[in-house]
Amino acid sequence: MILLALSVILVLTVGGCVCVWWAARGGPRWTRAIAGATLAAGSLARRISIKSNGSGSSDD
């Protein structure tokens, strides 16, 4: 069951990355929507990671 969940997460992650790549090259509107969601999720994960590590500054 855990393998199935991890596989789904992997497929969604790879699909999101492909949509970001495609949207950057002028893809259809739905790819831009998915790319925006993927980038927002990545930004949220980065903020959560920084807060959980106790680090107040980032390298951005």
C-alpha positions in Angstrom: 0.0 0.0 0.0 2.8 2.4 0.8 4.5 1.5 -2.5 1.3 2.5 -4.3 1.1 5.8 -2.5 4.7 6.6 -3.2 4.2 5.6 -6.9 1.3 8.0 -7.2 3.3 10.8 -5.5 6.2 10.2 -7.9 3.9 10.2 -11.0 2.2 13.5 -9.8 5.6 15.1 -9.2 7.0 14.1 -12.6 3.8 15.2 -14.3 4.0 18.5 -12.6 7.6 19.0 -13.6 6.7 18.2 -17.2 3.8 20.7 -17.1 6.2 23.4 -15.8 8.6 22.7 -18.6 5.9 22.7 -21.2 4.2 25.8 -19.9 7.5 27.7 -20.0 7.6 26.9 -23.7 4.1 28.2 -24.4 2.0 25.2 -23.8 -1.8 25.1 -23.6 -3.7 26.9 -20.8 -4.2 23.7 -18.7 -0.5 23.2 -18.5 0.0 26.7 -17.2 -2.6 26.0 -14.5 -0.9 22.8 -13.4 2.5 24.4 -13.5 1.3 27.2 -11.2 -0.1 24.7 -8.8 3.2 22.7 -8.9 5.3 25.8 -8.3 3.0 26.9 -5.4 3.3 23.4 -3.8 7.1 23.5 -4.2 7.2 27.0 -2.6 5.0 25.8 0.3 7.2 22.7 0.8 10.3 24.9 0.9 8.8 27.2 3.5 7.7 24.3 5.7 11.2 22.7 5.4 12.9 26.0 6.4 10.6 26.4 9.4 11.1 22.8 10.5 14.9 23.1 10.3 14.8 26.1 12.6 16.6 28.2 10.0 15.2 31.7 9.6 17.1 32.6 6.4 17.1 31.1 3.0 19.6 31.0 0.1 17.2 32.6 -2.4 
